[in-house]
Amino acid sequence: MKVLRYAGGSLVVGDAVAHAVLDYARRLAVARTADTVVVPGLTESGGPDEAELLLGPTSQLASSAAGGPESLPGDAATLADLAARRVPVGSLVQPVVGEQDADDFPDLDFEIWSAADGA
């Protein structure tokens, strides 16, 4: 078992689930995109829990070893969900970022904004 640590909390999950979540987060980061996944697991005291994780370029996840079996009863469904989402890194859609020209927004008056900003 692994303790999956994320901003604000942690979740005990099976080894394969921890590796799959980290791999998916890495792939999303490389593609500069994000996704939300729900990961069921256990609290560190052993009770059932789940975490909804936003994975993407700024995800900060870590896993560490925890005592117990390598998998949990719901791991197969979680792994299937992550596998269905997992696509080759090169095929993930990257957002197009570029400069906008004032001509792209003909209804906006940029001179008013400049005057209001003191420019």
Beta strands, then each sheet from edge to edge (+ up, - down):
strand 1: 2-6
strand 2: 9-13
strand 3: 35-42
strand 4: 48-55
strand 5: 62-65
sheet 1: 2+ 1- 5+
sheet 2: 3+ 4-
end
